[in-house]
Amino acid sequence: MAATLVIEGGAKLKGEVWISAAKNAALPQMCASLLTEAPLILENVPDLADVATIGKLLAGLGTRITADGSGRMALETPGLVGHEAPYDLVSTMRASVMVLGPLVARSGRARVALPGGCAIGLRPIDLHLKGLAALGAEITLNQGYVEAQAQGLRGARIRFDLVTVTGTENLMMAAVLAEGTTVLENAAREPEVVDLAHLLAKMGAKIEGAGSDRIEIEGVKELGGAQHRILPDRIEAGTYLMAGAITGGTVTVRGAIRDDMPAVLAKLEEAGATLETGSELVRVVGPERPRPTDFVTAPFPGFATDMQAQMMTLLGLADGESVVTETVFENRFMHVAELRRMGARIETEGNRAVIRGVERYLGAPVMATDLRASASLVLAGLAATGITVVSRVYHLDRGYERLEEKLGKLGASIRREP
Ligand code: EPZ
């Protein structure tokens, strides 16, 4: 029986919580180790299931990883012993596709399983593959695997049809060792993309424009090692701010960068929360009852899709009607059915959800479906009257480090049942 989280709602959260490093920055930065035989030292690496998964994948390719338990991780890939990202690893974590760019750049070869959910076919990484082909890689598909071959990559101008975060990261890592100049247009602007560019630059890469929608990369012959502290997780920070807001408490997140969450902070204020911000600190004072507001998810600096479920949960208790539009993923309302079981009144139609706020949620047994949706069920449980039992918490463990411990320190009544 998988672990569950048992939450007794009603406590107004109070106190301070330190934010861990961003999962979605740690994953590509660990893959960057494939680009050089010199050692990479990453600091503040979060202790998460996904980090362990990508570590296993890299070890299979020849990366030696030593972690001392303090968040400091040394990665060294003196030589590649493999070129394959096997289906069992890729199917548990899509981010494994980020070994594609570095493998082709380092060795001219890669064989990566298509990410999970083959039903949606090539779609999720077609832009990654199109970009790699533009850099001169030969791409073939067979038995659910992508095979890429290249005798040296050559710089190219690549325009993304859609903004893709890992697509931008994959191609940035391929282009740093390509011959000549690569321009990525309509590139993702997420802080995790910028942090990866900082790491690559420390390794000797020549990258201009990271953080804008146009990134220019001047290929170099080889890259050296580097030491880098991974940036804090803006989604974890946003989730704890939501926890303070939804319980009408006062929560301070430390180590979070307010400029990484412009849209989320603006929407929290529209919903009636009071915010105080320092450079690496954000404090939220929750309203007695949230006010309704509308929001649309979009690539950074728009409202983060990874915060959509959490914000919807807050608005589910507002004194009025809110409309949420999800523009990044086509099926990201899986939390709605579970919230309805707790008394929420939410109607969805395509990528739009209409939320008519209710006075309170009622605790109930609910099921986590994906990482961010499961966080929203915990938030609902914190505010609900009665007991909420969240099952399949392994989804949560992929992206939130020591969740029940951090929430417990803020005064929540929450425990993990084996
Ligand atoms: C990254 O996923 C994050 N994961 C996601 O976080 C996040 O939700 C997402 O960006 C959007 O911000 C990591 O960074 C490891 P996309 P990614 O490529 O890169 C379509 C979490 O919870 N698309 O920006 O996979 C795609 O289907 C995860 O930590 C193509 O069609 O997302 C989606 O609709 C969940 N073809 C949209 O673009 C492609 O080749 C944006 O996807 C690539 C993407």
Residues whose N, C-alpha, C, O or C-beta is under 5 A from the ligand:
A	BS01	EPZ	N24 A95 R123 P124 I125 D126 L127 H128 L162 V163 T164 V165 T166 G167 D306 V328 F329 L371
